[in-house]
Amino acid sequence: MTKQEIAEKVNAFMTDRLEYDEASLTPEVELKRDLGMTSLDAVETSIFIRRTFGFQPERGAIKTLVTLQDLYDYIANSCL
């Protein structure tokens, strides 16, 4: 899976499941500050990653990521 495919899957999840505005999903957007990602959103994101990319993120890892690009990179570095 390419980094572009990872970004597309993550963005689709963010808009469909977490209901974030698609136009705001740029790599530099901050998950907590700009999108308002909550702890529940982080848990749902972890479940999405496990089901979609086949690995379980470390406990609390999603909460430590700052930008959407950080999330893309975390997934790419863990599954590529």
C-alpha positions in Angstrom: 0.0 0.0 0.0 1.4 3.4 -1.0 1.4 6.5 1.2 -1.2 8.0 -1.1 -3.5 5.1 -0.5 -3.0 5.3 3.2 -3.9 9.0 3.2 -7.0 8.4 1.1 -8.2 5.6 3.5 -7.6 7.7 6.5 -9.3 10.8 5.0 -12.3 8.7 4.0 -12.5 7.3 7.6 -12.2 10.8 9.0 -15.1 12.2 6.9 -17.4 9.1 7.0 -17.0 7.9 10.5 -15.7 10.9 12.5 -17.6 13.4 10.4 -14.8 15.9 9.9 -15.1 18.3 7.1 -13.3 16.9 4.0 -12.0 20.3 3.0 -10.2 20.7 6.4 -8.2 17.4 6.0 -4.9 18.7 4.9 -1.6 17.1 6.0 -0.7 20.0 8.3 -4.1 20.2 10.1 -3.7 19.6 13.8 -5.8 16.7 15.1 -6.7 18.1 18.5 -6.5 21.9 18.0 -8.0 22.2 14.5 -10.2 19.1 14.2 -11.1 18.8 17.9 -10.2 15.1 18.0 -11.4 13.6 21.3 -10.3 10.6 23.3 -13.2 8.6 21.8 -12.1 9.7 18.3 -8.6 8.4 19.1 -10.0 5.0 20.2 -12.1 4.8 17.0 -9.1 5.7 15.0 -7.1 2.9 16.6 -9.8 0.4 15.8 -9.9 1.6 12.2 -6.2 1.2 11.9 -6.3 -2.3 13.3 -9.1 -3.4 11.0 -7.8 -1.6 7.9 -4.0 -1.8 8.1 -3.7 -5.0 10.2 -1.7 -3.8 13.2 -2.7 -2.6 16.7 -1.4 0.9 17.5 0.4 1.1 20.8 -1.8 2.2 23.7 -2.1 6.0 23.6 -0.1 6.4 20.4 -2.8 8.2 18.5 -3.1 10.9 21.3 0.6 11.7 20.9 0.3 12.6 17.2 0.0 16.3 16.3 -0.9 16.6 12.6 -2.7 14.5 10.1 0.6 14.0 8.4 1.9 12.5 11.6 -0.9 10.0 11.5 -0.2 9.1 7.9 3.5 8.6 8.7 2.7 6.5 11.8 0.6 4.1 9.8 3.1 4.0 6.9 6.1 3.3 9.2 4.2 0.6 11.0 2.8 -1.3 8.0 5.0 -0.7 5.0 
